[in-house]
Each structure stands twice: as structure tokens, then as C-alpha cells.
Amino acid sequence: MLREQNEVLGVPMEKSLENLFQTKSTKHLARAVLTTFILTFVSARILVFLIMSRTVPDLYVHVKGTHVHHLNYGIFLLSAVCGYLLFRRPTGRRLEVAAILYGIGMGLTFDEFGMWIHLGGSYWQRASWDAVTVVASFFALIAFAPSWRKLRPQHWLTGVILVFSLILFFLMLVKSFEYAGKKFKPEIQKIESIAPH
């Protein structure tokens, strides 16, 4: 009983959360999640564009005339993976498969993040891109960032330069989206108007 009180999920209590995120296996799993998350997002975007432009047949699932959005598949997949992780506590290869399925579920769900906020809005909402960027950045930090204890002054300088560069990048990205919106919005609206619903 005393051993159980001093451990949470088999990890000694004195081990910090930082150390939990820095193990080799955690980094490996985070890389698998990041990769499948990005691939799922990109694949979903390409497939939706091809369906909307009628380049490929309508692959949307409809239930009694209602389009079932792929964020729902992601939610169900995330629920199943979380239940499996909680009740089965897999290790080894099964844990890697769970990480891959988790990345797919996150990609499907966050691809339509804008629809969480604006239910009747367009699929191409900016909020989805922003959410995917934030989530992917979080996964990348877990996958690639060193332990806080290992950071030296040159790392902090690099971090400050990186943050400044990211701010500049996002300002430029906003401007490019504004330009692209003006240039391509009529064409995207035309595609959405003729797309299967």
C-alpha cells in the first residue's frame, strides 16, 4: 500500500514532470504523434479540396441527409485510444500503435477546429490553421526540446531569437493569408458553393 501511495502510474512521486517528458521513449512517441498528426491534417485538407472541386467522388458520410464531419471520427478515435490507454496501459509496440492512432485522431479533430467555434462557418477557417500550428508546436516541443536543466545561456539566446523569428513569421503569415484571401476567396467560395454537402 505504501508503495502504491508513493507511485503514480508506476512512476516514483519524486520524479518531476519535466523528467517524465524527457525520456527516450516519450520523445519517440511524441515524434510518432507529431508525424501522424501533420500527415493526417495534410491528407484531410487535400482530400476535402479534391472532393469539393469534384476531382474525386463525394466520399463524405451522410446520415439521414446530415454530413458527418471528420472531426467526429477524430473524437471517437481519441475516445477509444484514451480508454485503451487508461484501462489497458499498453507498453512496447502496442503503445506505439496507440500513439499513432492518437496522432490521427488529433489531426482529424483539429483539422476542423474552426467548426468548433463557428458551427456554420467555412471549412477553410483560419482558426483551424492556428490550432493545428499550436498543437503541432506543442508536440514538437515534447519530441525535440532538451530538458530545462540542460539549457545554457546560448540556448536562451537562441530561444529569444527563435521567439522573435516566430513572431515575425506569423506576422508575415497573416499578411500572406490576407493577400491569398483577397486573391483566392472568390474561387474558394465558388468551389464551396458547388461542393457536395
N, CA and C atoms as a LAMMPS dump frame, in Angstrom:
ITEM: TIMESTEP
0
ITEM: NUMBER OF ATOMS
591
ITEM: BOX BOUNDS ff ff ff
-5.0000000000000000e+02 5.0000000000000000e+02
-5.0000000000000000e+02 5.0000000000000000e+02
-5.0000000000000000e+02 5.0000000000000000e+02
ITEM: ATOMS id mol type element x y z
1 1 1 N 0.817 -1.195 0
2 1 2 C 0 0 0
3 1 3 C 0.86 1.258 0
4 2 1 N 1.908 1.258 0.837
5 2 2 C 2.801 2.404 0.901
6 2 3 C 3.469 2.645 -0.452
7 3 1 N 3.866 1.557 -1.122
8 3 2 C 4.492 1.67 -2.443
9 3 3 C 3.523 2.307 -3.427
10 4 1 N 2.231 1.915 -3.369
11 4 2 C 1.232 2.471 -4.282
12 4 3 C 1.027 3.958 -4.029
13 5 1 N 1.09 4.394 -2.763
14 5 2 C 0.906 5.801 -2.453
15 5 3 C 2.084 6.643 -2.931
16 6 1 N 3.247 6.071 -3.005
17 6 2 C 4.432 6.81 -3.434
18 6 3 C 4.646 6.749 -4.939
19 7 1 N 3.751 6.083 -5.655
20 7 2 C 3.875 5.976 -7.102
21 7 3 C 2.565 6.373 -7.762
22 8 1 N 2.675 7.043 -8.889
23 8 2 C 1.531 7.354 -9.72
24 8 3 C 1.803 6.753 -11.08
25 9 1 N 0.943 5.847 -11.511
26 9 2 C 1.12 5.145 -12.79
27 9 3 C 2.495 4.492 -12.889
28 10 1 N 3.001 3.99 -11.777
29 10 2 C 4.272 3.273 -11.789
30 10 3 C 5.495 4.166 -11.782
31 11 1 N 5.323 5.479 -11.624
32 11 2 C 6.44 6.418 -11.639
33 11 3 C 6.625 6.976 -10.236
34 12 1 N 7.834 6.913 -9.668
35 12 2 C 8.05 7.464 -8.33
36 12 3 C 7.632 8.93 -8.258
37 13 1 N 6.986 9.313 -7.149
38 13 2 C 6.458 10.67 -6.986
39 13 3 C 7.547 11.729 -7.062
40 14 1 N 8.747 11.409 -6.584
41 14 2 C 9.802 12.42 -6.564
42 14 3 C 10.323 12.757 -7.958
43 15 1 N 9.996 11.932 -8.935
44 15 2 C 10.425 12.208 -10.301
45 15 3 C 9.574 13.358 -10.847
46 16 1 N 10.199 14.406 -11.32
47 16 2 C 9.45 15.589 -11.753
48 16 3 C 8.751 15.348 -13.085
49 17 1 N 7.738 16.165 -13.349
50 17 2 C 7.014 16.095 -14.613
51 17 3 C 7.968 16.355 -15.772
52 18 1 N 8.924 17.239 -15.553
53 18 2 C 9.917 17.542 -16.596
54 18 3 C 10.657 16.275 -17.003
55 19 1 N 11.069 15.486 -16.041
56 19 2 C 11.798 14.258 -16.348
57 19 3 C 10.927 13.252 -17.08
58 20 1 N 9.632 13.244 -16.771
59 20 2 C 8.732 12.327 -17.459
60 20 3 C 8.693 12.621 -18.95
61 21 1 N 8.763 13.91 -19.315
62 21 2 C 8.696 14.285 -20.723
63 21 3 C 10.037 14.164 -21.435
64 22 1 N 11.093 13.811 -20.734
65 22 2 C 12.406 13.786 -21.348
66 22 3 C 12.956 12.379 -21.579
67 23 1 N 12.176 11.356 -21.306
68 23 2 C 12.669 10.005 -21.535
69 23 3 C 12.739 9.741 -23.032
70 24 1 N 13.603 8.819 -23.388
71 24 2 C 13.779 8.493 -24.802
72 24 3 C 12.48 7.957 -25.404
73 25 1 N 11.778 7.107 -24.662
74 25 2 C 10.547 6.534 -25.203
75 25 3 C 9.466 7.6 -25.367
76 26 1 N 9.409 8.576 -24.463
77 26 2 C 8.427 9.65 -24.589
78 26 3 C 8.715 10.482 -25.832
79 27 1 N 9.979 10.792 -26.052
80 27 2 C 10.343 11.563 -27.246
81 27 3 C 10.004 10.782 -28.517
82 28 1 N 10.26 9.483 -28.508
83 28 2 C 9.935 8.637 -29.66
84 28 3 C 8.427 8.649 -29.92
85 29 1 N 7.626 8.5 -28.865
86 29 2 C 6.172 8.518 -29.011
87 29 3 C 5.692 9.886 -29.489
88 30 1 N 6.273 10.958 -28.946
89 30 2 C 5.875 12.305 -29.364
90 30 3 C 6.199 12.538 -30.838
91 31 1 N 7.294 11.998 -31.312
92 31 2 C 7.636 12.126 -32.745
93 31 3 C 6.629 11.369 -33.607
94 32 1 N 6.2 10.195 -33.141
95 32 2 C 5.189 9.433 -33.875
96 32 3 C 3.872 10.198 -33.916
97 33 1 N 3.483 10.783 -32.788
98 33 2 C 2.246 11.57 -32.724
99 33 3 C 2.356 12.784 -33.648
100 34 1 N 3.461 13.505 -33.572
101 34 2 C 3.66 14.694 -34.409
102 34 3 C 3.585 14.346 -35.893
103 35 1 N 4.274 13.293 -36.284
104 35 2 C 4.295 12.897 -37.696
105 35 3 C 2.904 12.528 -38.193
106 36 1 N 2.2 11.675 -37.444
107 36 2 C 0.873 11.261 -37.907
108 36 3 C -0.127 12.414 -37.821
109 37 1 N 0.035 13.297 -36.853
110 37 2 C -0.83 14.472 -36.739
111 37 3 C -0.705 15.333 -37.997
112 38 1 N 0.52 15.655 -38.387
113 38 2 C 0.734 16.51 -39.564
114 38 3 C 0.293 15.806 -40.844
115 39 1 N 0.65 14.538 -40.992
116 39 2 C 0.247 13.798 -42.199
117 39 3 C -1.27 13.696 -42.315
118 40 1 N -1.952 13.47 -41.198
119 40 2 C -3.415 13.384 -41.219
120 40 3 C -4.029 14.724 -41.596
121 41 1 N -3.521 15.798 -41.008
122 41 2 C -4.028 17.131 -41.331
123 41 3 C -3.861 17.43 -42.816
124 42 1 N -2.661 17.213 -43.339
125 42 2 C -2.397 17.498 -44.753
126 42 3 C -3.266 16.61 -45.651
127 43 1 N -3.357 15.329 -45.322
128 43 2 C -4.168 14.405 -46.129
129 43 3 C -5.637 14.809 -46.121
130 44 1 N -6.154 15.189 -44.951
131 44 2 C -7.557 15.601 -44.863
132 44 3 C -7.804 16.844 -45.7
133 45 1 N -6.892 17.811 -45.623
134 45 2 C -7.053 19.042 -46.406
135 45 3 C -7.05 18.751 -47.912
136 46 1 N -6.129 17.908 -48.336
137 46 2 C -6.053 17.573 -49.766
138 46 3 C -7.315 16.847 -50.203
139 47 1 N -7.747 15.862 -49.42
140 47 2 C -8.93 15.086 -49.783
141 47 3 C -10.179 15.958 -49.835
142 48 1 N -10.354 16.834 -48.853
143 48 2 C -11.527 17.714 -48.85
144 48 3 C -11.491 18.636 -50.064
145 49 1 N -10.329 19.175 -50.388
146 49 2 C -10.241 20.046 -51.565
147 49 3 C -10.592 19.27 -52.836
148 50 1 N -10.091 18.039 -52.959
149 50 2 C -10.39 17.235 -54.145
150 50 3 C -11.876 16.897 -54.24
151 51 1 N -12.51 16.635 -53.1
152 51 2 C -13.953 16.353 -53.103
153 51 3 C -14.727 17.618 -53.455
154 52 1 N -14.355 18.74 -52.843
155 52 2 C -15.072 19.993 -53.099
156 52 3 C -14.927 20.459 -54.54
157 53 1 N -13.779 20.202 -55.131
158 53 2 C -13.576 20.616 -56.518
159 53 3 C -14.1 19.567 -57.503
160 54 1 N -14.688 18.516 -56.937
161 54 2 C -15.275 17.414 -57.719
162 54 3 C -14.244 16.679 -58.579
163 55 1 N -13.01 16.677 -58.111
164 55 2 C -11.956 15.926 -58.787
165 55 3 C -12.064 14.447 -58.443
166 56 1 N -12.506 14.162 -57.229
167 56 2 C -12.779 12.782 -56.805
168 56 3 C -14.243 12.711 -56.383
169 57 1 N -14.817 11.504 -56.362
170 57 2 C -16.23 11.383 -55.973
171 57 3 C -16.469 11.83 -54.529
172 58 1 N -17.719 12.11 -54.228
173 58 2 C -18.115 12.51 -52.881
174 58 3 C -17.928 11.327 -51.934
175 59 1 N -16.929 11.421 -51.058
176 59 2 C -16.63 10.365 -50.102
177 59 3 C -17.181 10.683 -48.716
178 60 1 N -17.901 11.793 -48.594
179 60 2 C -18.455 12.179 -47.295
180 60 3 C -19.484 11.15 -46.85
181 61 1 N -19.539 10.93 -45.552
182 61 2 C -20.562 10.062 -44.98
183 61 3 C -21.759 10.946 -44.634
184 62 1 N -22.948 10.512 -45.054
185 62 2 C -24.183 11.23 -44.76
186 62 3 C -25.098 10.29 -43.994
187 63 1 N -25.657 10.787 -42.905
188 63 2 C -26.632 10.018 -42.132
189 63 3 C -27.946 10.799 -42.152
190 64 1 N -28.937 10.222 -42.842
191 64 2 C -30.25 10.866 -42.983
192 64 3 C -30.114 12.3 -43.467
193 65 1 N -29.265 12.498 -44.467
194 65 2 C -29.097 13.813 -45.068
195 65 3 C -28.136 14.746 -44.343
196 66 1 N -27.551 14.293 -43.24
197 66 2 C -26.617 15.125 -42.486
198 66 3 C -25.186 14.676 -42.756
199 67 1 N -24.366 15.621 -43.144
200 67 2 C -22.944 15.347 -43.398
201 67 3 C -22.252 15.122 -42.06
202 68 1 N -21.62 13.966 -41.923
203 68 2 C -20.858 13.668 -40.713
204 68 3 C -19.429 14.147 -40.955
205 69 1 N -19.024 15.219 -40.267
206 69 2 C -17.698 15.795 -40.453
207 69 3 C -16.626 14.88 -39.863
208 70 1 N -15.42 14.955 -40.439
209 70 2 C -14.365 14.044 -39.983
210 70 3 C -13.851 14.381 -38.591
211 71 1 N -14.189 15.54 -38.05
212 71 2 C -13.807 15.79 -36.656
213 71 3 C -14.508 14.8 -35.732
214 72 1 N -15.68 14.314 -36.135
215 72 2 C -16.383 13.308 -35.335
216 72 3 C -15.617 11.985 -35.309
217 73 1 N -15.033 11.608 -36.442
218 73 2 C -14.214 10.382 -36.458
219 73 3 C -13.03 10.546 -35.513
220 74 1 N -12.452 11.75 -35.527
221 74 2 C -11.326 12.031 -34.634
222 74 3 C -11.723 11.945 -33.172
223 75 1 N -12.894 12.482 -32.836
224 75 2 C -13.359 12.438 -31.45
225 75 3 C -13.562 10.999 -31
226 76 1 N -14.193 10.185 -31.837
227 76 2 C -14.406 8.779 -31.473
228 76 3 C -13.074 8.032 -31.355
229 77 1 N -12.158 8.317 -32.27
230 77 2 C -10.847 7.663 -32.219
231 77 3 C -10.088 8.077 -30.957
232 78 1 N -10.116 9.369 -30.627
233 78 2 C -9.459 9.836 -29.403
234 78 3 C -10.079 9.202 -28.165
235 79 1 N -11.39 9.079 -28.152
236 79 2 C -12.064 8.45 -27.009
237 79 3 C -11.638 6.999 -26.854
238 80 1 N -11.575 6.286 -27.977
239 80 2 C -11.173 4.882 -27.927
240 80 3 C -9.721 4.731 -27.474
241 81 1 N -8.837 5.559 -28.021
242 81 2 C -7.42 5.484 -27.649
243 81 3 C -7.228 5.827 -26.173
244 82 1 N -7.891 6.872 -25.706
245 82 2 C -7.747 7.255 -24.291
246 82 3 C -8.279 6.167 -23.368
247 83 1 N -9.402 5.571 -23.728
248 83 2 C -9.928 4.467 -22.926
249 83 3 C -8.969 3.294 -22.9
250 84 1 N -8.406 2.973 -24.06
251 84 2 C -7.445 1.87 -24.15
252 84 3 C -6.214 2.153 -23.283
253 85 1 N -5.693 3.372 -23.381
254 85 2 C -4.516 3.732 -22.582
255 85 3 C -4.814 3.695 -21.083
256 86 1 N -5.99 4.137 -20.713
257 86 2 C -6.352 4.193 -19.302
258 86 3 C -6.581 2.799 -18.708
259 87 1 N -7.286 1.963 -19.43
260 87 2 C -7.674 0.675 -18.857
261 87 3 C -6.715 -0.468 -19.155
262 88 1 N -5.976 -0.378 -20.245
263 88 2 C -5.065 -1.472 -20.609
264 88 3 C -3.605 -1.168 -20.305
265 89 1 N -3.23 0.1 -20.26
266 89 2 C -1.852 0.539 -20.005
267 89 3 C -0.836 -0.245 -20.84
268 90 1 N -0.923 -0.077 -22.149
269 90 2 C -0.042 -0.853 -23.031
270 90 3 C 1.415 -0.416 -22.929
271 91 1 N 2.281 -1.27 -23.39
272 91 2 C 3.718 -0.98 -23.473
273 91 3 C 4.209 -1.429 -24.835
274 92 1 N 5.436 -1.069 -25.146
275 92 2 C 6.08 -1.543 -26.369
276 92 3 C 5.347 -1.154 -27.635
277 93 1 N 5.212 -2.111 -28.512
278 93 2 C 4.612 -1.884 -29.835
279 93 3 C 3.17 -1.395 -29.734
280 94 1 N 2.415 -1.925 -28.783
281 94 2 C 1.016 -1.509 -28.625
282 94 3 C 0.919 -0.034 -28.225
283 95 1 N 1.85 0.43 -27.435
284 95 2 C 1.871 1.843 -27.054
285 95 3 C 2.21 2.708 -28.27
286 96 1 N 3.108 2.239 -29.125
287 96 2 C 3.447 2.973 -30.351
288 96 3 C 2.242 3.069 -31.277
289 97 1 N 1.491 1.972 -31.405
290 97 2 C 0.287 1.986 -32.242
291 97 3 C -0.74 2.962 -31.658
292 98 1 N -0.879 2.967 -30.333
293 98 2 C -1.795 3.904 -29.686
294 98 3 C -1.368 5.35 -29.958
295 99 1 N -0.06 5.621 -29.941
296 99 2 C 0.447 6.973 -30.227
297 99 3 C 0.115 7.378 -31.666
298 100 1 N 0.261 6.456 -32.594
299 100 2 C -0.054 6.744 -33.997
300 100 3 C -1.547 7.023 -34.159
301 101 1 N -2.388 6.201 -33.539
302 101 2 C -3.832 6.422 -33.617
303 101 3 C -4.228 7.732 -32.936
304 102 1 N -3.537 8.075 -31.858
305 102 2 C -3.778 9.346 -31.175
306 102 3 C -3.454 10.519 -32.115
307 103 1 N -2.331 10.448 -32.816
308 103 2 C -1.958 11.494 -33.77
309 103 3 C -2.978 11.637 -34.888
310 104 1 N -3.489 10.51 -35.381
311 104 2 C -4.52 10.546 -36.429
312 104 3 C -5.787 11.192 -35.892
313 105 1 N -6.212 10.787 -34.689
314 105 2 C -7.413 11.366 -34.086
315 105 3 C -7.277 12.864 -33.862
316 106 1 N -6.107 13.289 -33.381
317 106 2 C -5.871 14.717 -33.175
318 106 3 C -5.892 15.464 -34.512
319 107 1 N -5.299 14.878 -35.545
320 107 2 C -5.291 15.519 -36.86
321 107 3 C -6.69 15.693 -37.426
322 108 1 N -7.511 14.644 -37.329
323 108 2 C -8.885 14.728 -37.831
324 108 3 C -9.704 15.75 -37.052
325 109 1 N -9.509 15.788 -35.751
326 109 2 C -10.293 16.678 -34.899
327 109 3 C -9.872 18.135 -35.071
328 110 1 N -8.579 18.397 -35.016
329 110 2 C -8.124 19.786 -35.093
330 110 3 C -8.143 20.342 -36.509
331 111 1 N -8.249 19.488 -37.523
332 111 2 C -8.402 19.984 -38.883
333 111 3 C -9.68 20.813 -39.001
334 112 1 N -10.689 20.454 -38.24
335 112 2 C -11.949 21.192 -38.284
336 112 3 C -12.186 21.988 -37.003
337 113 1 N -11.107 22.412 -36.378
338 113 2 C -11.206 23.181 -35.13
339 113 3 C -12.057 24.434 -35.302
340 114 1 N -11.939 25.091 -36.438
341 114 2 C -12.727 26.3 -36.684
342 114 3 C -14.217 26.044 -36.57
343 115 1 N -14.643 24.83 -36.883
344 115 2 C -16.062 24.492 -36.787
345 115 3 C -16.507 24.296 -35.339
346 116 1 N -15.561 24.092 -34.427
347 116 2 C -15.928 24.041 -33.007
348 116 3 C -16.424 25.411 -32.576
349 117 1 N -15.782 26.454 -33.124
350 117 2 C -16.067 27.825 -32.719
351 117 3 C -17.227 28.408 -33.527
352 118 1 N -17.178 28.187 -34.842
353 118 2 C -18.197 28.716 -35.762
354 118 3 C -18.855 27.526 -36.457
355 119 1 N -19.91 26.989 -35.864
356 119 2 C -20.516 25.756 -36.37
357 119 3 C -20.96 25.855 -37.82
358 120 1 N -21.451 26.978 -38.239
359 120 2 C -21.931 27.105 -39.608
360 120 3 C -20.886 27.671 -40.559
361 121 1 N -19.676 27.847 -40.07
362 121 2 C -18.643 28.506 -40.869
363 121 3 C -18.035 27.621 -41.935
364 122 1 N -17.168 28.224 -42.706
365 122 2 C -16.473 27.549 -43.788
366 122 3 C -15.432 26.571 -43.244
367 123 1 N -15.178 25.528 -44.014
368 123 2 C -14.152 24.547 -43.653
369 123 3 C -12.77 25.204 -43.615
370 124 1 N -12.565 26.237 -44.413
371 124 2 C -11.244 26.843 -44.58
372 124 3 C -10.98 27.953 -43.565
373 125 1 N -11.608 27.905 -42.411
374 125 2 C -11.44 28.935 -41.403
375 125 3 C -10.003 29.009 -40.9
376 126 1 N -9.58 30.208 -40.63
377 126 2 C -8.226 30.447 -40.137
378 126 3 C -7.988 29.8 -38.773
379 127 1 N -9.03 29.707 -37.952
380 127 2 C -8.888 29.145 -36.604
381 127 3 C -8.337 27.721 -36.646
382 128 1 N -8.706 26.959 -37.668
383 128 2 C -8.203 25.586 -37.779
384 128 3 C -6.695 25.574 -38.016
385 129 1 N -6.232 26.44 -38.892
386 129 2 C -4.79 26.521 -39.161
387 129 3 C -4.033 26.925 -37.899
388 130 1 N -4.57 27.903 -37.184
389 130 2 C -3.921 28.36 -35.955
390 130 3 C -3.857 27.245 -34.921
391 131 1 N -4.955 26.535 -34.753
392 131 2 C -4.999 25.448 -33.763
393 131 3 C -4.011 24.349 -34.126
394 132 1 N -3.94 23.99 -35.392
395 132 2 C -3.017 22.942 -35.831
396 132 3 C -1.574 23.384 -35.585
397 133 1 N -1.284 24.654 -35.821
398 133 2 C 0.063 25.177 -35.575
399 133 3 C 0.423 25.08 -34.101
400 134 1 N -0.495 25.463 -33.228
401 134 2 C -0.24 25.417 -31.789
402 134 3 C -0.056 23.974 -31.313
403 135 1 N -0.945 23.083 -31.727
404 135 2 C -0.857 21.678 -31.296
405 135 3 C 0.428 21.036 -31.821
406 136 1 N 0.751 21.266 -33.092
407 136 2 C 1.978 20.692 -33.657
408 136 3 C 3.209 21.241 -32.938
409 137 1 N 3.185 22.518 -32.586
410 137 2 C 4.306 23.109 -31.848
411 137 3 C 4.464 22.451 -30.482
412 138 1 N 3.362 22.202 -29.815
413 138 2 C 3.397 21.536 -28.517
414 138 3 C 3.99 20.133 -28.644
415 139 1 N 3.522 19.372 -29.637
416 139 2 C 4.072 18.03 -29.853
417 139 3 C 5.559 18.092 -30.192
418 140 1 N 5.951 19.093 -30.99
419 140 2 C 7.358 19.239 -31.367
420 140 3 C 8.224 19.567 -30.156
421 141 1 N 7.711 20.389 -29.241
422 141 2 C 8.461 20.69 -28.017
423 141 3 C 8.703 19.424 -27.201
424 142 1 N 7.672 18.618 -27.05
425 142 2 C 7.833 17.368 -26.299
426 142 3 C 8.82 16.448 -27.013
427 143 1 N 8.734 16.418 -28.346
428 143 2 C 9.552 15.488 -29.124
429 143 3 C 11.013 15.899 -29.223
430 144 1 N 11.296 17.199 -29.269
431 144 2 C 12.651 17.628 -29.595
432 144 3 C 13.336 18.543 -28.582
433 145 1 N 12.595 19.163 -27.687
434 145 2 C 13.214 20.127 -26.765
435 145 3 C 14.052 19.421 -25.701
436 146 1 N 15.179 20.002 -25.352
437 146 2 C 16 19.417 -24.279
438 146 3 C 15.389 19.711 -22.913
439 147 1 N 15.887 19.062 -21.902
440 147 2 C 15.447 19.299 -20.531
441 147 3 C 15.803 20.73 -20.131
442 148 1 N 14.945 21.365 -19.306
443 148 2 C 15.222 22.727 -18.851
444 148 3 C 16.563 22.807 -18.131
445 149 1 N 16.918 21.765 -17.43
446 149 2 C 18.174 21.762 -16.674
447 149 3 C 19.402 21.761 -17.579
448 150 1 N 19.239 21.338 -18.795
449 150 2 C 20.372 21.267 -19.715
450 150 3 C 20.563 22.55 -20.523
451 151 1 N 19.662 23.52 -20.353
452 151 2 C 19.773 24.764 -21.115
453 151 3 C 20.896 25.64 -20.573
454 152 1 N 21.669 26.196 -21.464
455 152 2 C 22.782 27.087 -21.138
456 152 3 C 22.476 28.479 -21.703
457 153 1 N 23.272 29.498 -21.382
458 153 2 C 22.99 30.863 -21.868
459 153 3 C 22.821 30.94 -23.398
460 154 1 N 23.637 30.221 -24.132
461 154 2 C 23.495 30.28 -25.596
462 154 3 C 22.159 29.693 -26.058
463 155 1 N 21.618 28.726 -25.294
464 155 2 C 20.31 28.174 -25.627
465 155 3 C 19.214 29.218 -25.407
466 156 1 N 19.346 29.985 -24.31
467 156 2 C 18.362 31.025 -24.034
468 156 3 C 18.41 32.1 -25.115
469 157 1 N 19.605 32.472 -25.547
470 157 2 C 19.744 33.449 -26.626
471 157 3 C 19.101 32.914 -27.906
472 158 1 N 19.382 31.671 -28.208
473 158 2 C 18.768 31.045 -29.38
474 158 3 C 17.254 31.034 -29.245
475 159 1 N 16.748 30.744 -28.041
476 159 2 C 15.311 30.742 -27.791
477 159 3 C 14.683 32.106 -28.02
478 160 1 N 15.351 33.173 -27.551
479 160 2 C 14.843 34.532 -27.746
480 160 3 C 14.813 34.872 -29.233
481 161 1 N 15.87 34.521 -29.944
482 161 2 C 15.918 34.773 -31.388
483 161 3 C 14.827 33.978 -32.096
484 162 1 N 14.627 32.743 -31.666
485 162 2 C 13.591 31.899 -32.265
486 162 3 C 12.199 32.488 -32.022
487 163 1 N 11.927 32.941 -30.798
488 163 2 C 10.623 33.537 -30.495
489 163 3 C 10.415 34.787 -31.343
490 164 1 N 11.435 35.638 -31.432
491 164 2 C 11.335 36.836 -32.274
492 164 3 C 11.073 36.446 -33.731
493 165 1 N 11.796 35.447 -34.22
494 165 2 C 11.613 34.985 -35.6
495 165 3 C 10.216 34.424 -35.824
496 166 1 N 9.698 33.69 -34.84
497 166 2 C 8.346 33.136 -34.964
498 166 3 C 7.293 34.235 -34.99
499 167 1 N 7.469 35.259 -34.159
500 167 2 C 6.536 36.387 -34.168
501 167 3 C 6.555 37.062 -35.538
502 168 1 N 7.742 37.297 -36.058
503 168 2 C 7.883 37.898 -37.385
504 168 3 C 7.262 36.993 -38.457
505 169 1 N 7.518 35.692 -38.35
506 169 2 C 6.957 34.735 -39.298
507 169 3 C 5.433 34.791 -39.289
508 170 1 N 4.827 34.78 -38.089
509 170 2 C 3.372 34.786 -38.015
510 170 3 C 2.78 36.106 -38.499
511 171 1 N 3.479 37.217 -38.272
512 171 2 C 3.001 38.485 -38.82
513 171 3 C 3.006 38.434 -40.35
514 172 1 N 4.076 37.888 -40.905
515 172 2 C 4.157 37.756 -42.362
516 172 3 C 3.13 36.745 -42.876
517 173 1 N 2.892 35.684 -42.099
518 173 2 C 1.913 34.673 -42.493
519 173 3 C 0.51 35.274 -42.533
520 174 1 N 0.191 36.112 -41.541
521 174 2 C -1.111 36.773 -41.52
522 174 3 C -1.272 37.63 -42.767
523 175 1 N -0.227 38.384 -43.095
524 175 2 C -0.287 39.234 -44.296
525 175 3 C -0.458 38.387 -45.557
526 176 1 N 0.247 37.25 -45.618
527 176 2 C 0.135 36.399 -46.808
528 176 3 C -1.258 35.777 -46.895
529 177 1 N -1.861 35.423 -45.735
530 177 2 C -3.219 34.883 -45.752
531 177 3 C -4.212 35.955 -46.191
532 178 1 N -3.991 37.197 -45.76
533 178 2 C -4.861 38.29 -46.199
534 178 3 C -4.772 38.452 -47.708
535 179 1 N -3.55 38.42 -48.232
536 179 2 C -3.359 38.543 -49.678
537 179 3 C -3.997 37.364 -50.406
538 180 1 N -3.739 36.149 -49.902
539 180 2 C -4.312 34.951 -50.53
540 180 3 C -5.831 34.974 -50.439
541 181 1 N -6.346 35.476 -49.305
542 181 2 C -7.794 35.558 -49.151
543 181 3 C -8.429 36.46 -50.197
544 182 1 N -7.794 37.608 -50.445
545 182 2 C -8.311 38.524 -51.456
546 182 3 C -8.222 37.905 -52.852
547 183 1 N -7.128 37.227 -53.108
548 183 2 C -6.892 36.68 -54.449
549 183 3 C -7.71 35.412 -54.715
550 184 1 N -7.805 34.522 -53.717
551 184 2 C -8.402 33.208 -53.945
552 184 3 C -9.796 33.029 -53.335
553 185 1 N -10.247 33.986 -52.522
554 185 2 C -11.535 33.824 -51.856
555 185 3 C -12.684 33.599 -52.84
556 186 1 N -12.777 34.363 -53.93
557 186 2 C -13.885 34.111 -54.861
558 186 3 C -13.847 32.69 -55.444
559 187 1 N -12.666 32.206 -55.728
560 187 2 C -12.543 30.853 -56.296
561 187 3 C -12.92 29.788 -55.259
562 188 1 N -12.478 29.972 -54.027
563 188 2 C -12.812 29.009 -52.96
564 188 3 C -14.317 29.046 -52.684
565 189 1 N -14.91 30.238 -52.673
566 189 2 C -16.354 30.332 -52.463
567 189 3 C -17.119 29.643 -53.589
568 190 1 N -16.606 29.756 -54.805
569 190 2 C -17.243 29.092 -55.948
570 190 3 C -17.165 27.573 -55.782
571 191 1 N -15.994 27.085 -55.371
572 191 2 C -15.831 25.646 -55.153
573 191 3 C -16.743 25.168 -54.024
574 192 1 N -16.811 25.94 -52.93
575 192 2 C -17.687 25.555 -51.813
576 192 3 C -19.151 25.56 -52.208
577 193 1 N -19.541 26.473 -53.095
578 193 2 C -20.948 26.557 -53.481
579 193 3 C -21.396 25.355 -54.327
580 194 1 N -20.487 24.779 -55.096
581 194 2 C -20.849 23.626 -55.93
582 194 3 C -20.451 22.291 -55.288
583 195 1 N -19.769 22.374 -54.139
584 195 2 C -19.286 21.16 -53.477
585 195 3 C -20.433 20.366 -52.877
586 196 1 N -20.258 19.042 -52.814
587 196 2 C -21.293 18.236 -52.126
588 196 3 C -21.312 18.577 -50.637
589 197 1 N -22.477 18.556 -50.047
590 197 2 C -22.607 18.898 -48.615
591 197 3 C -23.065 17.712 -47.832
